[in-house]
Amino acid sequence: MRKRRTARVMLFDEAGEVLLIRFVVPRGDGEFVFWALPGGEIETGETEAEAAAREVREELGLELAVTGPVYCDRNQFLHQGEMQDNTDFLFRARCGREEPQLMGVTADEKEIMKEIRWWSEDEIAESRERIFPENLAERVREQSGVVK
């Protein structure tokens, strides 16, 4: 099992909604579709905060200061045919609703990152879609008051 560390950002707009990216990952048994916070793997020699800021820049074209980590989550999942023992470091940041643009850097990212959407805490809590981290509505509730 591969150890993996990631930095993810709860990016809030002026109304306190959080930005999620919809991913569609091809698998042998069909597509795996989910929504997740912007972010990705922490590179060698990089701090968690540096990785969070870099990922927001690469994925959304934003130069932002991030705060945190405000939460740490551990999980395991299958990624590119290999089980991952993953630790997510969650940060928070703010931007204007119209600022983010879905970009992606690698060919793989551009292939699987399909759209961005702003979500309210209630929409996340009530959604039947797959959203990661699974307790995101609770994390948004905890942090939304901090960033307003």
Secondary structure, 3 states (H helix, E strand, C coil): CEEEEEEEEEEECCCCCEEEEEEEEEECCEEEEEEECCEEECCCCCCHHHHHHHHHHHHHCCCCCCEEEEEEEEEEEEECCEEEEEEEEEEEEECCCCCCCCCCCCHHHHHHEEEEEEECHHHHHHCCCCEECCCHHHHHHHHHHHHC
